[in-house]
Amino acid sequence: MCELYACQLADQGDIRKAVSYLLICGQGGQALELLNSNQLYREATAIARCLYPDGSQEVQESLSRWAGKALADGNVELASK
């Protein structure tokens, strides 16, 4: 039931709320995919770091995407961290 509601929320554009419901259902991977597909890289990185060990591929990919977005937005200081 939560997953269906999360899909409905995502379709309506309420991404952050949809992610909350996916996390409640234990669908962390889907939540990360939804955040990344909507370019919410900071949020995806925060959730990845909560769900996976620091050296995991998921965390590294999230950090890389966030840094790439920061660099594209001209925030070189954030991208270098």
Secondary structure by P-SEA (a helix, b strand, c coil): caaaaaaaaaaacaaaaaaaaaaaacaaaaaaaaaaaacaaaaaaaaaaaccccccaaaaaaaaaaaaaaaaacccccccc
